[in-house]
């Protein structure tokens, strides 16, 4: 059995004083496609940002092993150079830096080699054609004035050009219409075919998965990995929802939190009423 490209071992992550991820463990082999699903606020995006090394997220336990190396303490730029790519749920706008310049600079930083301009331009235009992007977007400031769909295409264009070993797509399909989602999905498939890389897709929808062969599906609830299955689990979740996969202990804890919050709200109302003289 091949060594995993990515091994997440009992990972715990906090933002400030709040713990988000709780003992997450999973392995991603070279060339595999994994899907992360779960209710809103489950911790899916937190996992993506933690893997990328975002400084807002503190690893309080566990390890991240990538390509045989412990990268738990590595900075985001070092992880990018190692071959990890994160597609943002809400891509950032960068005034003053063109899309073309940003991609070329990123390629040079990742490879440590000077980019050959003619070859770069030909490949850029070919991939823009694949994504049905007007070539004029290459000279425009990165994502500035782009529609939501064009921003997502811009992210996939970067993916196609950089060819990372591991790509993490954080709800890339959100806000896309049917046609744009299909085009983006085709771009992701092309990346997989051309690079042989691995893919982690964070999503609430199955549309972006239509051109992909999913190897494993993971369900995250309240920061915990509660269930793992094969690609067929995606359809089962679409038909039945998440409730059947949530352990009773998590449901009980959530119910207690709701009751405690309701009790606190009622007590605060009583105190406020008393402070106002019972009015």
ZIZITA-V357961 format. One record per run of one state. SS is the DSSP state (H for helix, E for strand, C for the rest). FROM is the first residue (numbers start at 1). TO is the last residue. If there is no record, write none. Layout:
[[SS	FROM	TO] [SS	FROM	TO]]
This chain:
[[C	1	3] [E	4	15] [C	16	17] [E	18	29] [C	30	32] [E	33	37] [C	38	43] [H	44	52] [C	53	57] [E	58	66] [C	67	68] [E	69	70] [C	71	75] [H	76	82] [C	83	83] [E	84	87] [C	88	93] [E	94	98] [H	99	111] [C	112	116] [H	117	130] [C	131	134] [H	135	139] [C	140	140] [E	141	142] [C	143	147] [H	148	162] [C	163	165] [E	166	170] [C	171	177] [H	178	195] [C	196	197] [E	198	202] [C	203	206] [H	207	209] [C	210	215] [E	216	221] [C	222	223] [E	224	229] [C	230	231] [H	232	240] [C	241	242] [H	243	245] [C	246	247] [H	248	275] [C	276	279]]
